[in-house]
């Protein structure tokens, strides 16, 4: 096993805005992966509920929103698979590459007009591929920095800006092509984006990443391989049997499926925390940090439950409740999906500079999380204003959506890059990649919960929906702020 010091020394430490050169490789890998994913996602909701004669699948909006939420949840749940493969079989570097290949295949499947079957096949490949790639790229970023390196939070902010650069450009290109010309052509462009990302990663990793991500932290022992294979086969058979039973009895409905995923979204992280805490490989200090991580996890779930509705509730709001005409020009619905990454691109460097300037004087991680919940809550509370002014029926100004996206982005910059950084510092050594997968389970749990919330949106007024969720976020932020001293002590020296 290589020591942390050996890994850090193997990576060129200067060369990308004062950060390790490997950040360049990972920046552009994630740029193209997010280009493909967010470009696809920007038109996917429209593709699902637009009528057949408009090139869509003709699903009702409620079902389309539920599918989007479940899709997002499963994508982030699959990070468990990626973390396990990285920790026990391939290491993070190989796992990232194989994940990118599966994602590209998924986009290719969606680029053909195969109807609902092609959509489901595409989703399966992208779900597994994203699980293999996403959490492991972030783990490699953490590997490049020495313990106590004050550049870490700044580095994650820059990395996060790379993610959002791809996410900003893709709806403008893929969204325009998909809405104005053909959805499948847009999906094909997403496949090309992932291919470019794979090329960048493959040809620069050896030179810029050094030893980062090469080793398998907790490899399977020979006697464990048969047991693992048996458990996997049993799990797959159990899922198939349950699926067949539900289908044959007529109970395999969207409502039942979404309830199952919602339950898993809550149950899987709970099991993860228990396993890590009880493991003999987890030291006393690491056990304390695992406990400190729990309230941060809950806060992140609340935040993402609001943020992720930008691609579901707010996307359909843009399509059905917003005046999109500017003179003779009509704003494509998908372009609103570029607002979130646009604001991040603008403000991420400012946040990175602030954290670097403050150094050890910056707010603690729990305080940043608490403030992020205030902004998330405010992003929904402002939507009460157009709802009350329009009576819930008249078209409203697009500037309300712009304001909502802006407020949630401020919160995101306080939570997401900081959460990635904190995860790499709080993770038990034996569960490094799997803990990063646990961080992405915050989004999985949030979207699993959203699969139920989107139904409530159809049944209550906009004022009730936005006001209730916004209020809950702010109350939770206040509770976290009160608990900050206790959480900080439990983090055992990690800020």
C-alpha positions in Angstrom: 0.0 0.0 0.0 1.2 3.5 -0.9 1.2 6.1 1.9 -0.8 9.3 1.6 2.5 11.2 1.4 3.8 9.0 -1.5 0.5 9.5 -3.5 0.6 13.3 -3.0 4.3 13.4 -4.1 3.6 11.4 -7.2 1.1 14.1 -8.4 2.6 17.3 -9.9 1.4 19.8 -7.2 1.5 23.0 -9.3 0.2 23.7 -12.8 -3.5 24.3 -12.7 -4.4 27.6 -11.1 -2.0 26.8 -8.2 -3.5 23.3 -7.8 -2.2 19.8 -8.7 -2.1 19.1 -12.4 -4.3 16.1 -11.9 -7.2 18.6 -11.2 -7.0 19.5 -14.9 -7.6 15.9 -16.0 -10.5 15.4 -13.6 -11.9 18.9 -14.4 -12.3 18.1 -18.1 -13.4 14.5 -17.5 -16.3 15.7 -15.4 -16.9 18.6 -17.7 -17.8 16.2 -20.6 -19.6 13.7 -18.4 -21.8 16.4 -17.0 -22.2 17.9 -20.5 -23.7 14.6 -21.6 -25.8 14.0 -18.5 -27.3 17.5 -18.1 -27.9 17.9 -21.8 -29.8 14.7 -21.9 -31.7 15.6 -18.7 -32.7 19.0 -20.0 -34.8 17.5 -22.7 -35.7 14.2 -21.2 -38.7 15.5 -19.2 -40.0 17.1 -22.3 -39.4 14.0 -24.4 -41.4 11.9 -22.0 -44.5 14.1 -21.8 -44.6 15.7 -25.2 -47.2 14.1 -27.5 -46.1 11.5 -30.1 -46.7 13.9 -33.0 -44.2 16.3 -31.3 -41.6 13.5 -31.1 -42.2 12.6 -27.5 -43.5 9.5 -25.7 -46.9 11.0 -24.7 -46.7 10.3 -21.0 -48.7 12.5 -18.6 -46.7 15.1 -16.7 -47.2 13.6 -13.3 -45.8 10.3 -14.4 -42.9 12.0 -16.3 -42.0 14.0 -13.2 -42.1 10.8 -11.0 -39.9 8.9 -13.5 -37.4 11.8 -13.5 -37.2 11.8 -9.7 -36.8 8.0 -9.6 -34.2 8.1 -12.4 -32.2 10.7 -10.5 -32.5 8.7 -7.3 -31.3 5.4 -8.8 -28.4 7.2 -10.5 -27.1 8.4 -7.2 -28.0 5.1 -5.4 -25.8 3.3 -7.9 -22.8 5.2 -6.4 -22.8 2.3 -3.8 -21.9 0.0 -6.7 -19.2 2.3 -7.9 -17.8 2.8 -4.4 -17.7 -1.0 -3.7 -16.0 -1.8 -7.0 -13.4 1.0 -6.4 -12.7 -0.1 -2.8 -12.6 -3.8 -3.4 -11.9 -4.7 -7.1 -10.6 -2.0 -9.5 -9.5 1.0 -7.6 -11.0 4.4 -8.4 -9.1 5.1 -11.7 -10.3 2.0 -13.5 -13.8 2.3 -12.1 -14.1 5.8 -13.5 -13.1 4.7 -17.0 -15.5 1.7 -17.2 -18.3 3.9 -15.9 -17.8 6.4 -18.7 -18.0 3.7 -21.3 -21.4 2.5 -19.9 -22.7 6.1 -19.8 -21.8 6.6 -23.5 -23.6 3.3 -24.4 -26.6 4.6 -22.6 -26.8 7.8 -24.5 -26.3 6.0 -27.8 -29.3 3.7 -27.0 -31.4 6.8 -26.3 -30.4 8.4 -29.6 -32.4 5.8 -31.5 -36.2 6.1 -31.8 -37.0 3.0 -29.8 -39.8 4.4 -27.7 -40.2 3.4 -24.0 -38.0 0.2 -24.3 -35.0 2.3 -25.6 -35.6 4.8 -22.8 -35.5 2.0 -20.1 -32.4 0.4 -21.6 -30.6 3.8 -21.8 -31.5 4.5 -18.2 -30.1 1.2 -17.0 -26.7 1.9 -18.6 -26.5 5.5 -17.5 -27.6 4.6 -13.9 -24.8 2.0 -13.5 -22.2 4.0 -15.4 -22.8 7.2 -13.4 -22.6 5.1 -10.2 -19.2 3.8 -11.2 -17.8 7.2 -12.4 -19.2 10.1 -10.3 -18.3 9.4 -6.7 -14.9 8.0 -7.7 -13.8 11.1 -9.6 -14.4 13.2 -6.5 -12.4 10.6 -4.4 -9.4 11.0 -6.7 -9.6 14.8 -6.3 -9.2 14.4 -2.5 -6.3 11.9 -3.0 -4.2 14.6 -4.6 -4.1 16.9 -1.6 -2.0 16.4 1.6 -3.7 16.3 5.0 -4.3 19.9 6.2 -3.8 21.4 2.8 -5.8 24.6 2.8 -6.2 24.4 -1.0 -8.5 21.4 -0.7 -11.9 23.3 -0.4 -10.7 25.7 -3.1 -9.7 22.8 -5.3 -13.1 21.2 -4.9 -14.8 24.5 -5.8 -12.7 24.7 -9.0 -13.6 21.1 -9.7 -17.2 21.9 -9.1 -16.9 24.8 -11.6 -15.7 22.3 -14.2 -18.8 20.2 -13.6 -21.0 23.1 -14.0 -19.3 24.5 -17.1 -20.4 21.3 -18.9 -23.8 21.5 -17.3 -24.2 25.1 -18.5 -23.3 24.6 -22.1 -25.2 21.4 -22.7 -28.8 22.6 -22.3 -28.0 25.5 -24.7 -26.8 23.1 -27.4 -28.6 19.8 -26.7 -31.7 21.6 -25.5 -31.9 23.7 -28.6 -31.3 20.8 -31.0 -33.8 18.6 -29.1 -36.6 21.1 -28.9 -36.2 22.7 -32.3 -35.2 19.7 -34.4 -35.2 16.2 -32.9 -34.9 14.8 -29.4 -32.9 11.8 -30.6 -30.3 14.0 -32.3 -29.9 15.8 -29.0 -29.3 12.6 -27.2 -26.7 11.6 -29.8 -24.8 14.8 -29.1 -24.7 13.8 -25.4 -23.1 10.5 -26.4 -20.4 12.4 -28.3 -19.7 14.5 -25.2 -19.1 11.4 -23.1 -16.8 10.0 -25.7 -14.6 13.2 -25.6 -14.5 12.9 -21.8 -13.2 9.4 -22.0 -10.5 10.4 -24.5 -9.3 13.2 -22.3 -9.2 11.0 -19.2 -7.4 8.1 -20.8 -4.6 10.1 -22.4 -3.8 12.4 -19.4 -4.4 10.3 -16.3 -1.0 8.6 -16.2 1.0 11.8 -16.5 -1.1 14.0 -14.2 -2.6 11.7 -11.6 0.5 9.8 -10.5 -0.5 7.1 -8.0 -3.9 8.6 -7.1 -6.6 6.1 -7.5 -4.4 3.2 -8.6 -4.6 1.0 -5.5 -7.5 -1.0 -4.3 -7.9 0.1 -0.6 -9.7 -3.0 0.7 -9.3 -5.8 -1.9 -11.5 -8.9 -1.8 -9.7 -11.9 -0.3 -9.8 -15.2 -2.3 -12.2 -16.7 0.2 -14.5 -13.7 0.0 -15.0 -13.9 -3.8 -17.3 -16.9 -3.9 -19.4 -15.5 -1.0 -19.7 -12.2 -2.8 -20.7 -13.7 -6.1 -23.3 -15.9 -4.3 -24.8 -12.9 -2.5 -25.0 -10.9 -5.7 -26.8 -13.8 -7.5 -29.2 -14.2 -4.6 -30.0 -10.4 -4.6 -30.6 -10.3 -8.3 -32.9 -13.4 -8.2 -34.8 -11.9 -5.2 -35.3 -8.7 -7.1 -36.5 -10.6 -10.2 -38.9 -12.8 -8.2 -40.4 -9.8 -6.4 -40.8 -8.0 -9.8 -42.5 -11.0 -11.4 -44.9 -11.4 -8.4 -45.8 -7.7 -8.5 -46.3 -7.7 -12.3 -48.3 -10.9 -12.4 -50.7 -9.6 -9.6 -51.0 -6.2 -11.3 -49.3 -4.4 -8.5 -46.2 -3.3 -10.4 -47.5 0.3 -10.7 -45.6 3.6 -10.8 -47.0 4.3 -7.3 -45.7 1.0 -5.8 -42.3 1.2 -7.6 -41.8 4.8 -6.4 -42.7 3.8 -2.9 -40.1 1.0 -3.1 -37.4 3.4 -4.3 -38.3 5.9 -1.7 -38.0 3.3 1.0 -34.6 2.2 -0.3 -33.5 5.8 -0.5 -33.9 6.1 3.3 -32.9 2.5 4.2 -29.7 2.1 2.3 -27.9 5.2 3.8 -29.0 4.0 7.3 -27.5 0.6 6.7 -24.3 2.3 5.4 -23.9 4.3 8.6 -24.5 1.2 10.8 -22.0 -0.9 8.9 -19.2 1.8 8.9 -19.8 2.6 12.6 -19.7 -1.0 13.7 -16.8 -2.2 11.5 -13.7 -3.2 13.4 -11.7 -1.4 10.7 -13.2 1.9 11.9 -11.1 3.5 14.6 -12.5 5.4 17.6 -11.9 8.8 16.0 -13.4 7.6 12.8 -16.5 6.4 14.7 -17.0 9.9 16.1 -16.6 11.4 12.7 -19.2 9.0 11.3 -21.7 10.2 13.9 -20.9 13.8 13.1 -21.5 13.1 9.5 -25.2 12.0 10.1 -26.7 15.5 10.7 -24.7 16.8 7.7 -26.2 14.0 5.7 -29.7 14.9 6.7 -29.2 18.6 6.0 -27.8 17.7 2.5 -30.9 15.5 1.8 -33.2 18.5 2.6 -31.1 20.8 0.4 -31.1 18.5 -2.6 -34.8 17.8 -2.2 -35.4 21.4 -3.1 -32.4 21.9 -5.5 -33.2 18.8 -7.6 -36.8 20.0 -8.3 -35.2 22.5 -10.7 -35.3 19.7 -13.3 -38.8 18.5 -12.5 -41.3 20.9 -10.8 -39.5 24.1 -11.9 -39.0 22.6 -15.4 -42.7 21.9 -15.9 -43.4 25.3 -14.2 -41.3 26.9 -16.9 -43.2 25.0 -19.6 -46.7 25.6 -18.3 -46.7 28.7 -16.0 -44.1 31.0 -17.5 -44.3 33.6 -20.2 -41.4 32.5 -22.5 -41.8 35.1 -25.3 -39.4 38.0 -25.7 -40.6 39.9 -28.7 -40.7 37.4 -31.5 -38.3 35.0 -29.7 -39.5 32.1 -27.6 -37.1 30.9 -24.9 -36.6 27.1 -25.1 -37.8 25.5 -21.9 -34.6 23.5 -21.6 -32.5 26.7 -21.3 -33.7 27.3 -17.8 -31.6 24.2 -16.8 -28.5 26.3 -17.7 -29.3 28.9 -14.9 -28.0 26.8 -12.1 -24.6 26.0 -13.6 -24.3 29.6 -15.0 -24.6 31.1 -11.5 -22.1 28.5 -10.2 -19.6 29.3 -12.9 -19.9 33.0 -12.0 -19.8 32.6 -8.2 -17.7 29.5 -7.7 -14.3 31.3 -8.2 -15.5 34.0 -5.7 -16.3 31.3 -3.1 -13.0 29.5 -3.8 -11.1 32.8 -3.3 -13.0 33.5 -0.1 -12.2 30.1 1.4 -8.6 30.4 0.4 -8.3 33.9 1.8 -10.0 33.0 5.1 -8.0 29.8 5.5 -8.5 28.5 9.0 -10.8 31.4 9.9 -13.6 30.3 7.5 -16.9 29.1 9.0 -17.0 25.5 10.0 -18.6 22.9 7.8 -21.8 22.6 9.9 -22.3 26.4 9.7 -21.9 26.4 6.0 -24.5 23.6 5.7 -26.9 25.5 8.0 -26.7 28.7 5.9 -27.1 26.7 2.7 -30.5 25.5 4.0 -31.6 29.1 4.6 -30.9 29.9 0.9 -32.6 26.7 -0.3 -35.7 27.6 1.7 -35.7 31.1 0.4 -35.6 29.8 -3.2 -38.9 28.2 -2.7 -40.5 30.9 -0.5 -40.0 33.5 -3.2 -42.1 31.3 -5.6 -45.1 32.1 -3.3 -45.1 35.7 -4.7 -45.8 34.9 -8.4 -48.3 32.2 -7.3 -50.3 34.7 -5.2 -50.0 37.5 -7.9 -51.2 35.2 -10.8 -53.8 33.3 -8.9 -52.1 30.1 -10.0 -53.3 30.3 -13.5 -51.9 33.3 -15.4 -48.4 33.1 -17.0 -45.7 34.7 -14.8 -42.4 36.5 -15.6 -39.4 34.2 -16.1 -37.5 36.4 -13.7 -39.1 34.6 -10.8 -37.5 31.4 -11.9 -34.2 33.2 -12.4 -34.4 34.5 -8.8 -35.3 31.0 -7.4 -32.4 29.3 -9.2 -30.0 32.1 -8.0 -30.9 31.7 -4.4 -30.5 27.9 -4.4 -27.1 28.2 -6.1 -25.8 30.4 -3.3 -26.8 27.5 -1.0 -25.3 25.0 -3.3 -21.9 26.6 -3.2 -22.0 26.6 0.6 -22.9 22.9 0.7 -21.9 20.8 -2.3 -18.1 21.4 -2.8 -17.8 21.8 1.0 -19.6 18.5 1.4 -17.4 16.7 -1.1 -14.3 18.0 0.7 -15.7 17.1 4.2 -16.6 13.6 3.0 -13.0 12.9 2.0 -11.8 14.2 5.4 -14.4 12.4 7.6 -14.4 9.1 5.7 -13.0 6.0 7.6 -9.9 4.8 5.7 -11.3 1.4 4.9 -14.5 3.0 3.5 -13.0 5.9 1.5 -14.8 5.4 -1.9 -17.9 4.0 -0.3 -18.2 7.1 2.0 -18.0 9.3 -1.1 -20.8 7.1 -2.5 -22.7 7.8 0.7 -22.4 11.5 0.1 -24.1 11.1 -3.3 -26.8 9.1 -1.6 -27.9 12.4 -0.2 -29.2 13.2 -3.7 -30.5 9.7 -4.0 -32.6 10.0 -0.9 -33.7 13.5 -1.8 -34.9 12.4 -5.2 -36.5 9.3 -3.8 -38.5 11.5 -1.5 -39.2 13.9 -4.4 -40.9 11.0 -6.3 -43.6 11.3 -3.6 -43.6 15.1 -3.4 -44.2 15.7 -7.1 -47.6 14.0 -6.6 -48.4 16.4 -3.8 -47.7 19.3 -6.1 -50.5 18.2 -8.4 -52.9 18.0 -5.4 -52.3 21.3 -3.5 -51.8 25.0 -4.3 -48.5 26.4 -5.4 -48.4 28.6 -2.3 -48.9 25.5 0.0 -46.3 23.4 -1.8 -43.5 26.0 -2.1 -44.3 27.6 1.3 -44.2 24.3 3.2 -41.0 22.9 1.8 -39.2 26.3 2.0 -40.3 26.6 5.7 -39.1 23.1 6.6 -35.7 23.9 5.1 -35.2 27.0 7.1 -36.3 25.4 10.4 -33.9 22.5 9.8 -31.1 25.1 9.1 -31.8 26.7 12.5 -31.6 23.3 14.3 -28.3 22.6 12.6 -26.9 25.9 13.6 -27.8 25.3 17.2 -26.1 21.8 17.0 -22.9 23.1 15.3 -20.7 23.1 18.5 -21.6 19.5 19.2 -21.0 18.4 15.6 -17.7 20.2 15.4 -16.4 18.5 18.5 -17.4 15.1 17.1 -15.5 15.8 13.9 -12.3 15.4 15.9 -10.2 18.1 14.4 -11.8 18.3 11.0 -13.1 21.7 10.2 
